[in-house]
Amino acid sequence: MRLTWIVLPVFAFVSSAEAQPALIAVMPAQGVNLTEGQCDAIGVIFANAFAREANVTVASPMETRNVIQHAKTAQAAAAQLGAVEYIELRAVQLSSRVILTGIRYDKAGKELFRAEISAWNLDDMELASTRLARALAWRQPISNLEPYNAAGANWEAPPLPAPAPSSTISPNAFGLKSGFIIPAALYSHRYISPMLSLQFDGRMGTRDYFIEFGAGVVVSTDSQYSNNTMRINGVFAELGGSYYLSKGSIAPYIGGGVSPRILNSSVYHDYTSDYSYINSNDSTGARCAFYGQIGVTFTRDSRSRVYSEFRVSQNVIGITDDYSTSEGTGTHTYYPTEFALQVGIGW
């Protein structure tokens, strides 16, 4: 029984990971002067080529055929499959020549890109499908292609230029991020006001990781007259990196980095019964913190990237608090640990 309770959750987790919905749905090819079997073959060859080129999960025409029969439209079928985009194929045979057209749509039915290619005959359809898949995956036109060479033999496709990342496949995103920060001066009795942050946030990288950079402001949430409360305001920058823990559209990540900053800290001390201020301290200087974070990108394969993360930052340059009382003067130095919940959006 113990072994059963250990194995079942693991099996459920693995099963759910393997049952992730396809990102791209390829609808059955619509053919003219072609048999149903030939259209099926063209669709499957194209779907396999697109999956290899874009490195995403693809629902082939064999999977979408039954769904579209009940859903009536390609857009509805894609939504039922949980796909973020779908592709429609049209194949027309003129004599022995076959013209293959592919149209890529987002889940709302908006056309994103279309391309067309000619094959001398059906024997060339595998190469033509590969070229068309590459054009649609990277949204680049097919250029300098002829259905056959001057000698009339089967053509060989010249290489396309290096593809530029598309909004669907590339992890790059530039946008804004905000956060709620709770600092804690551990092993001391100093209360530090919570803070709010707003920043520019940029992410660049590959499908497996991203480099993050940004700059912004942080402000205290408490009034400057709060008794014995340290308020921190200032500007900061950050540079770090994170590694994706999965390749799906919703992908968790873990990472860390460094955050140089210029902060102003102020403390108002009150040690009297009538609440008159004995001393206040205002200090501005360069600071630095190292952070670790774990987060989730919810719309990784959409044009708008929405993400949320939990971050822990440790200040390594102390924040000083000079004070004076009737008993004398002194200086406290604090190294706050910051706990932050952050959300962002990028394009």
Contacts in CASP RR format, 6 or more apart in sequence:
PFRMAT RR
TARGET T0000
AUTHOR 0000-0000-0000
METHOD contacts of the structure
MODEL  1
MRLTWIVLPVFAFVSSAEAQPALIAVMPAQGVNLTEGQCDAIGVIFANAF
AREANVTVASPMETRNVIQHAKTAQAAAAQLGAVEYIELRAVQLSSRVIL
TGIRYDKAGKELFRAEISAWNLDDMELASTRLARALAWRQPISNLEPYNA
AGANWEAPPLPAPAPSSTISPNAFGLKSGFIIPAALYSHRYISPMLSLQF
DGRMGTRDYFIEFGAGVVVSTDSQYSNNTMRINGVFAELGGSYYLSKGSI
APYIGGGVSPRILNSSVYHDYTSDYSYINSNDSTGARCAFYGQIGVTFTR
DSRSRVYSEFRVSQNVIGITDDYSTSEGTGTHTYYPTEFALQVGIGW
17 246 0 8 1.000
20 57 0 8 1.000
20 248 0 8 1.000
21 57 0 8 1.000
21 81 0 8 1.000
21 82 0 8 1.000
21 83 0 8 1.000
22 57 0 8 1.000
22 58 0 8 1.000
22 59 0 8 1.000
22 63 0 8 1.000
22 81 0 8 1.000
22 82 0 8 1.000
22 83 0 8 1.000
23 56 0 8 1.000
23 57 0 8 1.000
23 58 0 8 1.000
23 83 0 8 1.000
23 84 0 8 1.000
23 85 0 8 1.000
23 248 0 8 1.000
23 249 0 8 1.000
23 301 0 8 1.000
24 50 0 8 1.000
24 51 0 8 1.000
24 54 0 8 1.000
24 56 0 8 1.000
24 57 0 8 1.000
24 58 0 8 1.000
24 59 0 8 1.000
24 83 0 8 1.000
24 84 0 8 1.000
24 85 0 8 1.000
24 86 0 8 1.000
24 87 0 8 1.000
25 58 0 8 1.000
25 59 0 8 1.000
25 63 0 8 1.000
25 64 0 8 1.000
25 74 0 8 1.000
25 77 0 8 1.000
25 78 0 8 1.000
25 81 0 8 1.000
25 82 0 8 1.000
25 83 0 8 1.000
25 85 0 8 1.000
25 86 0 8 1.000
25 87 0 8 1.000
26 43 0 8 1.000
26 46 0 8 1.000
26 47 0 8 1.000
26 50 0 8 1.000
26 58 0 8 1.000
26 59 0 8 1.000
26 60 0 8 1.000
26 61 0 8 1.000
26 64 0 8 1.000
26 86 0 8 1.000
26 87 0 8 1.000
26 89 0 8 1.000
27 61 0 8 1.000
27 64 0 8 1.000
27 68 0 8 1.000
27 74 0 8 1.000
27 77 0 8 1.000
27 86 0 8 1.000
27 87 0 8 1.000
27 88 0 8 1.000
27 89 0 8 1.000
28 39 0 8 1.000
28 40 0 8 1.000
28 43 0 8 1.000
28 61 0 8 1.000
28 64 0 8 1.000
28 65 0 8 1.000
28 68 0 8 1.000
28 89 0 8 1.000
29 39 0 8 1.000
29 40 0 8 1.000
29 42 0 8 1.000
29 43 0 8 1.000
29 46 0 8 1.000
29 61 0 8 1.000
29 89 0 8 1.000
29 90 0 8 1.000
29 91 0 8 1.000
30 39 0 8 1.000
30 88 0 8 1.000
30 89 0 8 1.000
30 90 0 8 1.000
30 91 0 8 1.000
31 39 0 8 1.000
31 90 0 8 1.000
31 91 0 8 1.000
31 92 0 8 1.000
31 93 0 8 1.000
32 90 0 8 1.000
32 91 0 8 1.000
32 92 0 8 1.000
32 93 0 8 1.000
33 92 0 8 1.000
33 93 0 8 1.000
33 94 0 8 1.000
34 42 0 8 1.000
34 91 0 8 1.000
34 92 0 8 1.000
34 93 0 8 1.000
34 98 0 8 1.000
38 91 0 8 1.000
38 122 0 8 1.000
39 91 0 8 1.000
40 61 0 8 1.000
40 62 0 8 1.000
41 125 0 8 1.000
42 89 0 8 1.000
42 91 0 8 1.000
42 100 0 8 1.000
42 125 0 8 1.000
42 129 0 8 1.000
43 60 0 8 1.000
43 61 0 8 1.000
43 89 0 8 1.000
43 129 0 8 1.000
44 60 0 8 1.000
44 61 0 8 1.000
44 62 0 8 1.000
45 125 0 8 1.000
45 126 0 8 1.000
45 129 0 8 1.000
46 87 0 8 1.000
46 89 0 8 1.000
46 100 0 8 1.000
46 129 0 8 1.000
46 132 0 8 1.000
46 133 0 8 1.000
47 58 0 8 1.000
47 59 0 8 1.000
47 60 0 8 1.000
47 61 0 8 1.000
48 58 0 8 1.000
48 60 0 8 1.000
49 129 0 8 1.000
49 130 0 8 1.000
49 132 0 8 1.000
49 133 0 8 1.000
49 134 0 8 1.000
50 58 0 8 1.000
50 87 0 8 1.000
50 133 0 8 1.000
50 136 0 8 1.000
50 137 0 8 1.000
51 57 0 8 1.000
51 58 0 8 1.000
52 133 0 8 1.000
53 130 0 8 1.000
53 133 0 8 1.000
53 134 0 8 1.000
53 137 0 8 1.000
53 138 0 8 1.000
54 133 0 8 1.000
54 137 0 8 1.000
54 169 0 8 1.000
55 169 0 8 1.000
55 207 0 8 1.000
55 247 0 8 1.000
56 169 0 8 1.000
56 301 0 8 1.000
57 248 0 8 1.000
59 81 0 8 1.000
59 83 0 8 1.000
61 89 0 8 1.000
63 81 0 8 1.000
64 77 0 8 1.000
64 81 0 8 1.000
67 77 0 8 1.000
67 80 0 8 1.000
67 81 0 8 1.000
68 74 0 8 1.000
68 76 0 8 1.000
68 77 0 8 1.000
71 77 0 8 1.000
71 79 0 8 1.000
71 80 0 8 1.000
74 86 0 8 1.000
74 88 0 8 1.000
74 105 0 8 1.000
75 86 0 8 1.000
75 105 0 8 1.000
75 107 0 8 1.000
75 108 0 8 1.000
75 109 0 8 1.000
77 86 0 8 1.000
78 85 0 8 1.000
78 86 0 8 1.000
78 105 0 8 1.000
78 107 0 8 1.000
79 107 0 8 1.000
82 107 0 8 1.000
83 107 0 8 1.000
84 106 0 8 1.000
84 107 0 8 1.000
84 168 0 8 1.000
84 249 0 8 1.000
84 301 0 8 1.000
84 302 0 8 1.000
85 104 0 8 1.000
85 105 0 8 1.000
85 106 0 8 1.000
85 107 0 8 1.000
85 112 0 8 1.000
85 168 0 8 1.000
86 104 0 8 1.000
86 105 0 8 1.000
86 107 0 8 1.000
87 102 0 8 1.000
87 103 0 8 1.000
87 104 0 8 1.000
87 105 0 8 1.000
87 136 0 8 1.000
88 102 0 8 1.000
88 103 0 8 1.000
88 105 0 8 1.000
89 100 0 8 1.000
89 101 0 8 1.000
89 102 0 8 1.000
90 100 0 8 1.000
90 101 0 8 1.000
90 102 0 8 1.000
90 103 0 8 1.000
91 98 0 8 1.000
91 99 0 8 1.000
91 100 0 8 1.000
91 101 0 8 1.000
92 98 0 8 1.000
92 99 0 8 1.000
92 101 0 8 1.000
93 99 0 8 1.000
93 122 0 8 1.000
96 120 0 8 1.000
96 121 0 8 1.000
96 122 0 8 1.000
97 118 0 8 1.000
97 119 0 8 1.000
97 120 0 8 1.000
97 121 0 8 1.000
97 147 0 8 1.000
98 118 0 8 1.000
98 119 0 8 1.000
98 121 0 8 1.000
98 122 0 8 1.000
98 124 0 8 1.000
98 125 0 8 1.000
98 128 0 8 1.000
99 116 0 8 1.000
99 117 0 8 1.000
99 118 0 8 1.000
100 116 0 8 1.000
100 117 0 8 1.000
100 118 0 8 1.000
100 119 0 8 1.000
100 125 0 8 1.000
100 128 0 8 1.000
100 129 0 8 1.000
100 132 0 8 1.000
101 114 0 8 1.000
101 115 0 8 1.000
101 116 0 8 1.000
102 114 0 8 1.000
102 115 0 8 1.000
102 116 0 8 1.000
102 132 0 8 1.000
102 136 0 8 1.000
103 111 0 8 1.000
103 113 0 8 1.000
103 114 0 8 1.000
104 111 0 8 1.000
104 112 0 8 1.000
104 113 0 8 1.000
104 114 0 8 1.000
104 136 0 8 1.000
104 139 0 8 1.000
105 111 0 8 1.000
105 112 0 8 1.000
106 112 0 8 1.000
112 139 0 8 1.000
113 135 0 8 1.000
113 136 0 8 1.000
113 139 0 8 1.000
114 136 0 8 1.000
115 132 0 8 1.000
115 135 0 8 1.000
115 136 0 8 1.000
115 141 0 8 1.000
115 142 0 8 1.000
116 132 0 8 1.000
116 142 0 8 1.000
117 128 0 8 1.000
117 131 0 8 1.000
117 132 0 8 1.000
117 135 0 8 1.000
117 142 0 8 1.000
117 145 0 8 1.000
118 128 0 8 1.000
118 145 0 8 1.000
118 147 0 8 1.000
119 125 0 8 1.000
119 127 0 8 1.000
119 128 0 8 1.000
119 147 0 8 1.000
120 147 0 8 1.000
120 148 0 8 1.000
120 152 0 8 1.000
120 154 0 8 1.000
120 155 0 8 1.000
121 154 0 8 1.000
123 154 0 8 1.000
124 154 0 8 1.000
124 155 0 8 1.000
127 156 0 8 1.000
127 157 0 8 1.000
130 157 0 8 1.000
131 142 0 8 1.000
131 145 0 8 1.000
131 157 0 8 1.000
131 160 0 8 1.000
132 142 0 8 1.000
134 140 0 8 1.000
134 160 0 8 1.000
134 163 0 8 1.000
135 141 0 8 1.000
135 142 0 8 1.000
135 160 0 8 1.000
137 163 0 8 1.000
137 166 0 8 1.000
137 169 0 8 1.000
138 160 0 8 1.000
138 163 0 8 1.000
138 164 0 8 1.000
138 165 0 8 1.000
138 166 0 8 1.000
138 169 0 8 1.000
139 166 0 8 1.000
140 160 0 8 1.000
140 161 0 8 1.000
140 163 0 8 1.000
140 164 0 8 1.000
142 160 0 8 1.000
143 160 0 8 1.000
144 158 0 8 1.000
145 155 0 8 1.000
145 157 0 8 1.000
145 158 0 8 1.000
146 155 0 8 1.000
147 155 0 8 1.000
148 154 0 8 1.000
148 155 0 8 1.000
149 155 0 8 1.000
149 156 0 8 1.000
165 172 0 8 1.000
167 303 0 8 1.000
167 347 0 8 1.000
168 301 0 8 1.000
168 302 0 8 1.000
168 303 0 8 1.000
169 207 0 8 1.000
169 301 0 8 1.000
171 203 0 8 1.000
171 204 0 8 1.000
171 205 0 8 1.000
171 206 0 8 1.000
171 207 0 8 1.000
171 210 0 8 1.000
171 244 0 8 1.000
171 300 0 8 1.000
172 203 0 8 1.000
172 204 0 8 1.000
172 205 0 8 1.000
172 210 0 8 1.000
173 202 0 8 1.000
173 203 0 8 1.000
173 305 0 8 1.000
173 346 0 8 1.000
173 347 0 8 1.000
174 200 0 8 1.000
174 201 0 8 1.000
174 202 0 8 1.000
174 203 0 8 1.000
174 346 0 8 1.000
174 347 0 8 1.000
175 200 0 8 1.000
175 201 0 8 1.000
175 202 0 8 1.000
175 344 0 8 1.000
175 345 0 8 1.000
175 346 0 8 1.000
175 347 0 8 1.000
176 198 0 8 1.000
176 199 0 8 1.000
176 200 0 8 1.000
176 201 0 8 1.000
176 344 0 8 1.000
176 345 0 8 1.000
176 346 0 8 1.000
177 197 0 8 1.000
177 198 0 8 1.000
177 199 0 8 1.000
177 200 0 8 1.000
177 201 0 8 1.000
177 342 0 8 1.000
177 343 0 8 1.000
177 344 0 8 1.000
177 345 0 8 1.000
178 196 0 8 1.000
178 197 0 8 1.000
178 198 0 8 1.000
178 199 0 8 1.000
178 342 0 8 1.000
178 343 0 8 1.000
178 344 0 8 1.000
179 196 0 8 1.000
179 197 0 8 1.000
179 198 0 8 1.000
179 340 0 8 1.000
179 341 0 8 1.000
179 342 0 8 1.000
179 343 0 8 1.000
180 194 0 8 1.000
180 195 0 8 1.000
180 196 0 8 1.000
180 197 0 8 1.000
180 340 0 8 1.000
180 341 0 8 1.000
180 342 0 8 1.000
181 194 0 8 1.000
181 195 0 8 1.000
181 196 0 8 1.000
181 197 0 8 1.000
181 218 0 8 1.000
181 338 0 8 1.000
181 339 0 8 1.000
181 340 0 8 1.000
182 194 0 8 1.000
182 338 0 8 1.000
182 339 0 8 1.000
182 340 0 8 1.000
183 192 0 8 1.000
183 193 0 8 1.000
183 194 0 8 1.000
183 195 0 8 1.000
183 232 0 8 1.000
183 336 0 8 1.000
183 337 0 8 1.000
183 338 0 8 1.000
183 339 0 8 1.000
184 192 0 8 1.000
184 336 0 8 1.000
184 337 0 8 1.000
184 338 0 8 1.000
184 339 0 8 1.000
185 192 0 8 1.000
185 230 0 8 1.000
185 334 0 8 1.000
185 335 0 8 1.000
185 336 0 8 1.000
185 337 0 8 1.000
186 337 0 8 1.000
188 332 0 8 1.000
188 334 0 8 1.000
190 230 0 8 1.000
190 321 0 8 1.000
190 332 0 8 1.000
190 334 0 8 1.000
191 228 0 8 1.000
191 229 0 8 1.000
191 230 0 8 1.000
192 229 0 8 1.000
192 230 0 8 1.000
192 231 0 8 1.000
192 232 0 8 1.000
192 334 0 8 1.000
192 336 0 8 1.000
193 220 0 8 1.000
193 221 0 8 1.000
193 222 0 8 1.000
193 226 0 8 1.000
193 229 0 8 1.000
193 230 0 8 1.000
193 231 0 8 1.000
193 232 0 8 1.000
194 220 0 8 1.000
194 221 0 8 1.000
194 222 0 8 1.000
195 218 0 8 1.000
195 219 0 8 1.000
195 220 0 8 1.000
195 221 0 8 1.000
195 232 0 8 1.000
195 233 0 8 1.000
196 218 0 8 1.000
196 219 0 8 1.000
196 221 0 8 1.000
197 216 0 8 1.000
197 217 0 8 1.000
197 218 0 8 1.000
197 219 0 8 1.000
197 236 0 8 1.000
197 340 0 8 1.000
197 342 0 8 1.000
198 216 0 8 1.000
198 217 0 8 1.000
199 214 0 8 1.000
199 215 0 8 1.000
199 216 0 8 1.000
199 217 0 8 1.000
199 236 0 8 1.000
199 238 0 8 1.000
200 214 0 8 1.000
200 215 0 8 1.000
200 216 0 8 1.000
201 212 0 8 1.000
201 214 0 8 1.000
201 344 0 8 1.000
201 346 0 8 1.000
202 212 0 8 1.000
202 213 0 8 1.000
202 214 0 8 1.000
202 346 0 8 1.000
203 210 0 8 1.000
203 211 0 8 1.000
203 212 0 8 1.000
203 305 0 8 1.000
203 346 0 8 1.000
204 210 0 8 1.000
204 211 0 8 1.000
205 211 0 8 1.000
207 244 0 8 1.000
207 247 0 8 1.000
208 243 0 8 1.000
208 244 0 8 1.000
208 247 0 8 1.000
209 241 0 8 1.000
209 242 0 8 1.000
209 243 0 8 1.000
209 244 0 8 1.000
210 241 0 8 1.000
210 242 0 8 1.000
210 244 0 8 1.000
210 253 0 8 1.000
211 239 0 8 1.000
211 240 0 8 1.000
211 241 0 8 1.000
212 238 0 8 1.000
212 239 0 8 1.000
212 240 0 8 1.000
212 241 0 8 1.000
212 242 0 8 1.000
213 237 0 8 1.000
213 238 0 8 1.000
213 239 0 8 1.000
213 240 0 8 1.000
214 237 0 8 1.000
214 238 0 8 1.000
214 239 0 8 1.000
215 235 0 8 1.000
215 236 0 8 1.000
215 237 0 8 1.000
215 238 0 8 1.000
216 235 0 8 1.000
216 236 0 8 1.000
216 237 0 8 1.000
217 233 0 8 1.000
217 234 0 8 1.000
217 235 0 8 1.000
217 236 0 8 1.000
218 232 0 8 1.000
218 233 0 8 1.000
218 234 0 8 1.000
218 235 0 8 1.000
218 236 0 8 1.000
218 261 0 8 1.000
218 263 0 8 1.000
219 233 0 8 1.000
219 234 0 8 1.000
220 231 0 8 1.000
220 232 0 8 1.000
220 233 0 8 1.000
222 229 0 8 1.000
222 231 0 8 1.000
224 231 0 8 1.000
224 266 0 8 1.000
224 268 0 8 1.000
225 268 0 8 1.000
226 268 0 8 1.000
227 268 0 8 1.000
227 269 0 8 1.000
227 270 0 8 1.000
227 275 0 8 1.000
228 267 0 8 1.000
228 268 0 8 1.000
228 269 0 8 1.000
228 270 0 8 1.000
229 267 0 8 1.000
229 268 0 8 1.000
230 265 0 8 1.000
230 266 0 8 1.000
230 267 0 8 1.000
230 319 0 8 1.000
230 321 0 8 1.000
230 334 0 8 1.000
231 265 0 8 1.000
231 266 0 8 1.000
231 267 0 8 1.000
232 263 0 8 1.000
232 264 0 8 1.000
232 265 0 8 1.000
232 319 0 8 1.000
232 336 0 8 1.000
233 263 0 8 1.000
233 264 0 8 1.000
234 261 0 8 1.000
234 262 0 8 1.000
234 263 0 8 1.000
234 264 0 8 1.000
235 261 0 8 1.000
235 262 0 8 1.000
236 259 0 8 1.000
236 260 0 8 1.000
236 261 0 8 1.000
236 262 0 8 1.000
236 263 0 8 1.000
237 259 0 8 1.000
237 260 0 8 1.000
237 261 0 8 1.000
238 257 0 8 1.000
238 258 0 8 1.000
238 259 0 8 1.000
238 291 0 8 1.000
239 257 0 8 1.000
239 258 0 8 1.000
239 259 0 8 1.000
240 255 0 8 1.000
240 256 0 8 1.000
240 257 0 8 1.000
240 258 0 8 1.000
241 255 0 8 1.000
241 256 0 8 1.000
241 257 0 8 1.000
242 253 0 8 1.000
242 254 0 8 1.000
242 255 0 8 1.000
242 256 0 8 1.000
242 293 0 8 1.000
242 295 0 8 1.000
243 253 0 8 1.000
243 254 0 8 1.000
243 255 0 8 1.000
244 251 0 8 1.000
244 252 0 8 1.000
244 253 0 8 1.000
244 297 0 8 1.000
245 251 0 8 1.000
245 252 0 8 1.000
245 253 0 8 1.000
245 254 0 8 1.000
246 252 0 8 1.000
248 300 0 8 1.000
248 301 0 8 1.000
249 299 0 8 1.000
249 300 0 8 1.000
249 301 0 8 1.000
249 302 0 8 1.000
250 296 0 8 1.000
250 297 0 8 1.000
250 298 0 8 1.000
250 299 0 8 1.000
250 300 0 8 1.000
251 296 0 8 1.000
251 297 0 8 1.000
251 300 0 8 1.000
252 294 0 8 1.000
252 295 0 8 1.000
252 296 0 8 1.000
252 297 0 8 1.000
253 294 0 8 1.000
253 295 0 8 1.000
253 296 0 8 1.000
253 297 0 8 1.000
253 309 0 8 1.000
254 293 0 8 1.000
254 294 0 8 1.000
254 295 0 8 1.000
255 292 0 8 1.000
255 293 0 8 1.000
255 294 0 8 1.000
256 290 0 8 1.000
256 291 0 8 1.000
256 292 0 8 1.000
256 293 0 8 1.000
257 290 0 8 1.000
257 291 0 8 1.000
257 292 0 8 1.000
258 288 0 8 1.000
258 289 0 8 1.000
258 290 0 8 1.000
258 291 0 8 1.000
259 288 0 8 1.000
259 289 0 8 1.000
259 290 0 8 1.000
259 291 0 8 1.000
259 313 0 8 1.000
260 286 0 8 1.000
260 287 0 8 1.000
260 288 0 8 1.000
261 286 0 8 1.000
261 287 0 8 1.000
261 288 0 8 1.000
261 289 0 8 1.000
262 284 0 8 1.000
262 285 0 8 1.000
262 286 0 8 1.000
262 287 0 8 1.000
263 284 0 8 1.000
263 285 0 8 1.000
263 287 0 8 1.000
263 319 0 8 1.000
264 282 0 8 1.000
264 283 0 8 1.000
264 284 0 8 1.000
264 285 0 8 1.000
265 281 0 8 1.000
265 282 0 8 1.000
265 283 0 8 1.000
265 284 0 8 1.000
265 319 0 8 1.000
265 320 0 8 1.000
265 321 0 8 1.000
266 280 0 8 1.000
266 281 0 8 1.000
266 282 0 8 1.000
266 283 0 8 1.000
267 280 0 8 1.000
267 281 0 8 1.000
267 321 0 8 1.000
267 323 0 8 1.000
268 277 0 8 1.000
268 280 0 8 1.000
269 277 0 8 1.000
269 278 0 8 1.000
269 279 0 8 1.000
269 280 0 8 1.000
269 281 0 8 1.000
269 323 0 8 1.000
269 325 0 8 1.000
270 276 0 8 1.000
270 277 0 8 1.000
270 278 0 8 1.000
271 278 0 8 1.000
271 325 0 8 1.000
271 326 0 8 1.000
272 278 0 8 1.000
278 324 0 8 1.000
278 325 0 8 1.000
278 326 0 8 1.000
279 323 0 8 1.000
279 324 0 8 1.000
279 325 0 8 1.000
281 321 0 8 1.000
281 322 0 8 1.000
281 323 0 8 1.000
283 319 0 8 1.000
283 320 0 8 1.000
283 321 0 8 1.000
283 322 0 8 1.000
286 317 0 8 1.000
287 315 0 8 1.000
287 317 0 8 1.000
287 318 0 8 1.000
287 319 0 8 1.000
288 315 0 8 1.000
288 316 0 8 1.000
288 317 0 8 1.000
289 313 0 8 1.000
289 314 0 8 1.000
289 315 0 8 1.000
289 316 0 8 1.000
289 338 0 8 1.000
290 313 0 8 1.000
290 314 0 8 1.000
290 316 0 8 1.000
291 311 0 8 1.000
291 312 0 8 1.000
291 313 0 8 1.000
291 314 0 8 1.000
291 338 0 8 1.000
292 311 0 8 1.000
292 312 0 8 1.000
292 313 0 8 1.000
293 309 0 8 1.000
293 310 0 8 1.000
293 311 0 8 1.000
293 312 0 8 1.000
294 309 0 8 1.000
294 310 0 8 1.000
295 307 0 8 1.000
295 308 0 8 1.000
295 309 0 8 1.000
295 310 0 8 1.000
296 307 0 8 1.000
296 308 0 8 1.000
296 309 0 8 1.000
297 305 0 8 1.000
297 306 0 8 1.000
297 307 0 8 1.000
298 306 0 8 1.000
298 307 0 8 1.000
298 308 0 8 1.000
299 305 0 8 1.000
299 306 0 8 1.000
303 347 0 8 1.000
304 345 0 8 1.000
304 346 0 8 1.000
304 347 0 8 1.000
305 345 0 8 1.000
305 346 0 8 1.000
305 347 0 8 1.000
306 343 0 8 1.000
306 344 0 8 1.000
306 345 0 8 1.000
306 346 0 8 1.000
307 343 0 8 1.000
307 344 0 8 1.000
307 345 0 8 1.000
308 341 0 8 1.000
308 342 0 8 1.000
308 343 0 8 1.000
308 344 0 8 1.000
309 341 0 8 1.000
309 342 0 8 1.000
309 343 0 8 1.000
310 339 0 8 1.000
310 340 0 8 1.000
310 341 0 8 1.000
310 342 0 8 1.000
311 338 0 8 1.000
311 339 0 8 1.000
311 340 0 8 1.000
311 341 0 8 1.000
311 342 0 8 1.000
312 337 0 8 1.000
312 338 0 8 1.000
312 339 0 8 1.000
312 340 0 8 1.000
313 337 0 8 1.000
313 338 0 8 1.000
313 340 0 8 1.000
314 335 0 8 1.000
314 337 0 8 1.000
314 338 0 8 1.000
315 334 0 8 1.000
315 335 0 8 1.000
315 336 0 8 1.000
315 337 0 8 1.000
315 338 0 8 1.000
316 335 0 8 1.000
318 333 0 8 1.000
318 334 0 8 1.000
318 335 0 8 1.000
319 333 0 8 1.000
319 334 0 8 1.000
319 335 0 8 1.000
319 336 0 8 1.000
320 331 0 8 1.000
320 332 0 8 1.000
320 333 0 8 1.000
320 334 0 8 1.000
321 331 0 8 1.000
321 332 0 8 1.000
321 333 0 8 1.000
321 334 0 8 1.000
322 329 0 8 1.000
322 330 0 8 1.000
322 331 0 8 1.000
323 329 0 8 1.000
323 330 0 8 1.000
323 331 0 8 1.000
323 332 0 8 1.000
324 330 0 8 1.000
END
